[in-house]
């Protein structure tokens, strides 16, 4: 038994040889070990996949694409519940309404689509408008109808302008930007978050579509209402009313056409000894999709 070091090399001592184990037994143990390792790897991969949003890292093209002759019909439902109360009286209330929105694509000049938009309600009848919609206006469907226009006066909002200049976005990306709607006399201020949450197949009455989803949430949204301005336009709206919005929009991958959206808006106010809360749920869903 000896150890010899030479030029940085260490020579290990001689070790008496051991009797050879049967070859077949070694192979069996090796196969079992490989099977165990493979099973553990599979478990890790599956667990990791469950934690990653579907389509994570996938790119989404941000451009509204219609085909001339397209005709889309949406059902829109609004459900409102609320309550006003003083120190001695509580007054609950609720209502709901339904309307149908039809959009016919009449033409396209390379940048703008010409749309015939018709709204039908049981109480107000039918109203048609001819609209010109730019292909970059994909963001108009990020939020379900009935919400404050957070995309009002985009040019005065540098953070929002920078986001909307993007032509693509990755699944998992999050946009946060300040909100400023209306004007100094009547409007909301606060912050909004949009999360591009995933890509999935979504089935609605009009069919099954490959969609990407945009999750919507807000924080610190406050209504600023100037009393003199409200008196001049004969509106009775409490100042400093708070609003919280949460919802999801599903847009078709590749076209940014709206397939479905939902939004819950919860507001609260307190003024002149009267307080109140309200909640409005809105759903917009594609029910017919006719191609030329």
C-alpha positions as CSV (number, residue, x, y, z in Angstrom):
1,X,0.0,0.0,0.0
2,X,1.4,3.3,-1.0
3,X,0.6,6.8,-2.3
4,X,2.8,8.6,-4.8
5,X,2.4,12.1,-6.0
6,X,4.2,13.2,-9.1
7,X,3.8,16.4,-11.1
8,X,0.5,17.1,-9.4
9,X,-0.9,13.6,-10.0
10,X,-2.0,11.3,-7.2
11,X,-1.7,7.6,-7.7
12,X,-4.3,5.7,-5.7
13,X,-3.3,2.6,-3.7
14,X,-4.0,-0.8,-5.1
15,X,-7.3,-2.1,-4.0
16,X,-8.0,-5.9,-3.9
17,X,-10.4,-6.9,-6.6
18,X,-13.9,-7.8,-5.6
19,X,-15.8,-10.8,-6.9
20,X,-17.8,-9.8,-10.0
21,X,-21.6,-9.4,-9.5
22,X,-23.8,-11.1,-12.0
23,X,-24.1,-8.9,-15.2
24,X,-27.9,-9.5,-15.5
25,X,-28.5,-8.1,-12.0
26,X,-26.6,-4.9,-12.8
27,X,-28.6,-4.4,-15.9
28,X,-31.9,-4.8,-14.0
29,X,-30.9,-2.3,-11.3
30,X,-29.8,0.1,-14.0
31,X,-33.1,-0.2,-15.8
32,X,-35.0,0.4,-12.6
33,X,-32.8,3.5,-11.8
34,X,-33.4,4.9,-15.3
35,X,-37.2,4.4,-15.0
36,X,-37.2,6.1,-11.6
37,X,-35.3,9.1,-12.9
38,X,-37.6,9.3,-16.0
39,X,-40.7,9.3,-13.7
40,X,-39.3,12.0,-11.5
41,X,-38.4,14.1,-14.6
42,X,-42.0,13.7,-15.9
43,X,-43.5,14.8,-12.6
44,X,-41.3,17.9,-12.5
45,X,-42.2,18.8,-16.1
46,X,-45.9,18.3,-15.5
47,X,-45.8,20.4,-12.3
48,X,-43.9,23.1,-14.1
49,X,-46.4,23.1,-17.0
50,X,-49.3,23.6,-14.5
51,X,-47.6,26.7,-13.2
52,X,-47.0,28.3,-16.6
53,X,-49.8,30.1,-18.3
54,X,-51.0,28.4,-21.5
55,X,-49.0,29.9,-24.4
56,X,-46.6,31.7,-22.1
57,X,-44.0,33.5,-24.1
58,X,-46.1,33.3,-27.3
59,X,-46.4,36.5,-29.3
60,X,-49.7,38.2,-30.0
61,X,-50.1,40.5,-33.0
62,X,-51.8,43.7,-32.1
63,X,-53.8,44.8,-35.1
64,X,-57.5,44.8,-35.8
65,X,-58.4,42.8,-38.9
66,X,-61.8,42.5,-40.4
67,X,-62.9,41.2,-43.8
68,X,-65.2,43.4,-45.9
69,X,-68.6,41.6,-45.8
70,X,-68.1,40.3,-42.2
71,X,-71.3,40.6,-40.1
72,X,-71.0,40.1,-36.4
73,X,-73.8,40.1,-33.8
74,X,-73.2,40.4,-30.0
75,X,-75.6,40.0,-27.1
76,X,-74.9,42.5,-24.3
77,X,-76.3,42.0,-20.8
78,X,-76.1,44.6,-17.9
79,X,-77.1,43.7,-14.4
80,X,-77.0,46.4,-11.7
81,X,-77.5,46.1,-8.0
82,X,-77.2,49.0,-5.5
83,X,-78.1,50.4,-2.2
84,X,-78.5,53.9,-0.7
85,X,-78.7,54.4,3.0
86,X,-78.7,57.1,5.7
87,X,-78.5,56.6,9.5
88,X,-82.1,55.4,9.5
89,X,-83.1,54.3,6.0
90,X,-81.8,51.7,3.6
91,X,-83.1,51.6,0.0
92,X,-82.0,48.6,-2.1
93,X,-82.4,48.6,-5.9
94,X,-81.6,46.5,-8.9
95,X,-82.3,46.3,-12.7
96,X,-81.0,44.6,-15.8
97,X,-81.2,45.2,-19.5
98,X,-80.3,43.4,-22.6
99,X,-79.3,44.7,-26.0
100,X,-78.1,43.4,-29.4
101,X,-75.2,45.0,-31.2
102,X,-74.7,44.2,-34.9
103,X,-71.6,45.2,-36.8
104,X,-71.4,45.0,-40.6
105,X,-68.0,45.7,-42.3
106,X,-68.8,47.8,-45.4
107,X,-65.3,48.7,-46.6
108,X,-61.6,49.2,-45.9
109,X,-59.1,51.8,-47.3
110,X,-55.9,50.2,-46.1
111,X,-56.0,51.8,-42.6
112,X,-59.7,52.4,-41.7
113,X,-62.7,50.1,-41.7
114,X,-66.1,51.5,-42.5
115,X,-68.6,49.9,-40.2
116,X,-72.4,49.9,-39.9
117,X,-73.1,49.5,-36.2
118,X,-76.7,48.9,-35.1
119,X,-77.9,48.7,-31.5
120,X,-81.3,47.3,-30.7
121,X,-83.0,47.4,-27.3
122,X,-86.5,46.5,-26.1
123,X,-87.1,50.0,-24.7
124,X,-85.3,52.4,-27.1
125,X,-85.7,50.5,-30.4
126,X,-83.0,50.5,-33.1
127,X,-80.2,53.0,-33.6
128,X,-77.7,52.7,-36.5
129,X,-74.4,54.5,-36.9
130,X,-71.7,54.6,-39.7
131,X,-68.3,54.5,-38.0
132,X,-64.7,54.6,-39.3
133,X,-62.4,52.4,-37.2
134,X,-58.7,52.4,-37.5
135,X,-56.9,49.0,-37.6
136,X,-54.8,50.2,-34.7
137,X,-57.9,50.6,-32.5
138,X,-57.8,47.0,-31.3
139,X,-57.6,48.3,-27.7
140,X,-61.2,49.5,-27.8
141,X,-62.4,46.0,-26.9
142,X,-60.0,45.4,-24.0
143,X,-62.8,46.6,-21.6
144,X,-66.4,45.5,-21.7
145,X,-69.0,48.3,-22.6
146,X,-70.3,50.6,-20.0
147,X,-67.0,51.4,-18.4
148,X,-65.4,54.9,-18.3
149,X,-63.4,55.6,-21.4
150,X,-59.9,54.9,-20.1
151,X,-58.5,55.4,-23.6
152,X,-59.7,59.0,-23.7
153,X,-57.2,61.5,-25.0
154,X,-54.4,59.0,-25.5
155,X,-51.9,61.6,-26.7
156,X,-51.8,63.2,-23.3
157,X,-50.9,59.9,-21.6
158,X,-47.2,59.1,-22.5
159,X,-47.2,55.7,-20.7
160,X,-50.4,54.5,-22.5
161,X,-49.1,55.9,-25.8
162,X,-45.9,53.9,-25.5
163,X,-47.8,50.7,-24.8
164,X,-50.3,51.2,-27.7
165,X,-47.4,51.8,-30.1
166,X,-46.4,48.2,-29.7
167,X,-47.3,45.9,-32.7
168,X,-46.8,42.7,-30.7
169,X,-47.0,41.6,-27.0
170,X,-46.0,38.4,-25.3
171,X,-48.3,36.3,-23.2
172,X,-47.5,37.1,-19.6
173,X,-46.8,40.8,-20.3
174,X,-48.4,43.4,-17.9
175,X,-49.3,47.0,-18.8
176,X,-49.7,49.5,-16.0
177,X,-50.7,53.1,-16.8
178,X,-52.4,56.1,-15.2
179,X,-56.1,56.7,-16.0
180,X,-57.5,60.2,-16.8
181,X,-61.0,60.2,-18.3
182,X,-63.3,63.1,-19.1
183,X,-61.9,66.5,-18.0
184,X,-61.0,68.6,-14.9
185,X,-64.7,69.2,-14.2
186,X,-65.9,65.6,-14.5
187,X,-63.8,62.5,-14.9
188,X,-61.9,59.6,-13.2
189,X,-58.3,59.4,-12.2
190,X,-56.4,56.4,-11.0
191,X,-54.4,53.4,-12.4
192,X,-55.3,50.5,-14.6
193,X,-53.5,47.1,-15.1
194,X,-53.9,45.0,-18.2
195,X,-52.4,41.5,-18.2
196,X,-52.1,39.4,-21.3
197,X,-52.9,36.1,-19.6
198,X,-53.0,33.3,-22.1
199,X,-54.0,31.7,-25.4
200,X,-56.9,29.2,-25.5
201,X,-59.8,27.9,-27.6
202,X,-63.0,29.5,-26.5
203,X,-66.5,28.3,-27.5
204,X,-69.3,30.8,-27.7
205,X,-72.7,30.7,-29.5
206,X,-71.1,31.8,-32.8
207,X,-68.5,29.0,-32.7
208,X,-65.1,28.1,-31.4
209,X,-62.2,30.5,-31.7
210,X,-58.5,30.6,-30.8
211,X,-58.3,33.6,-28.5
212,X,-55.9,35.5,-26.2
213,X,-57.2,37.0,-23.0
214,X,-56.6,40.3,-21.4
215,X,-57.3,40.6,-17.6
216,X,-58.4,44.0,-16.5
217,X,-58.1,45.6,-13.0
218,X,-58.0,49.0,-11.6
219,X,-56.8,50.7,-8.4
220,X,-57.5,54.1,-6.8
221,X,-60.1,55.2,-9.4
222,X,-61.8,58.3,-8.1
223,X,-64.5,60.4,-9.7
224,X,-63.8,64.1,-9.6
225,X,-67.1,66.1,-10.1
226,X,-67.2,69.9,-9.9
227,X,-70.5,71.0,-8.3
228,X,-70.8,74.1,-10.5
229,X,-70.2,72.1,-13.6
230,X,-72.8,69.5,-12.6
231,X,-75.4,72.2,-11.8
232,X,-74.8,73.7,-15.3
233,X,-75.5,70.4,-17.0
234,X,-78.2,69.3,-14.6
235,X,-76.5,66.2,-13.2
236,X,-76.5,65.0,-9.7
237,X,-73.3,63.0,-9.2
238,X,-71.4,62.8,-5.9
239,X,-67.8,64.0,-5.9
240,X,-65.0,61.6,-4.8
241,X,-67.0,58.4,-5.7
242,X,-64.6,55.4,-5.9
243,X,-64.8,52.8,-8.6
244,X,-63.1,49.3,-8.9
245,X,-63.2,47.4,-12.2
246,X,-62.3,43.8,-12.8
247,X,-62.9,41.7,-15.9
248,X,-61.5,39.8,-18.8
249,X,-61.7,40.3,-22.6
250,X,-61.1,37.4,-25.1
251,X,-60.0,38.5,-28.5
252,X,-59.4,36.3,-31.6
253,X,-55.7,35.5,-32.1
254,X,-54.5,37.0,-35.4
255,X,-57.5,39.4,-35.9
256,X,-58.1,41.0,-32.5
257,X,-61.9,40.7,-33.1
258,X,-63.8,40.6,-29.8
259,X,-65.2,37.2,-29.0
260,X,-66.3,37.7,-25.4
261,X,-65.8,40.1,-22.5
262,X,-67.0,40.6,-19.0
263,X,-66.6,43.3,-16.4
264,X,-67.6,44.0,-12.9
265,X,-67.7,47.6,-11.7
266,X,-68.1,48.3,-8.0
267,X,-68.6,51.9,-6.8
268,X,-69.1,53.6,-3.4
269,X,-69.9,57.2,-2.4
270,X,-70.7,59.3,0.6
271,X,-72.1,62.8,0.5
272,X,-74.4,65.0,2.5
273,X,-75.3,62.3,5.0
274,X,-76.1,59.8,2.3
275,X,-74.0,56.9,1.3
276,X,-74.4,54.3,-1.3
277,X,-72.8,51.3,-3.1
278,X,-73.5,49.8,-6.5
279,X,-72.3,46.9,-8.6
280,X,-72.7,46.4,-12.3
281,X,-71.9,43.3,-14.2
282,X,-71.6,43.5,-18.0
283,X,-71.2,40.6,-20.5
284,X,-70.7,41.0,-24.3
285,X,-70.6,37.8,-26.3
286,X,-70.5,36.9,-30.0
287,X,-73.6,35.0,-31.0
288,X,-73.5,35.2,-34.8
289,X,-70.5,35.5,-37.2
290,X,-71.4,35.6,-40.9
291,X,-68.6,35.6,-43.5
292,X,-68.9,37.0,-47.0
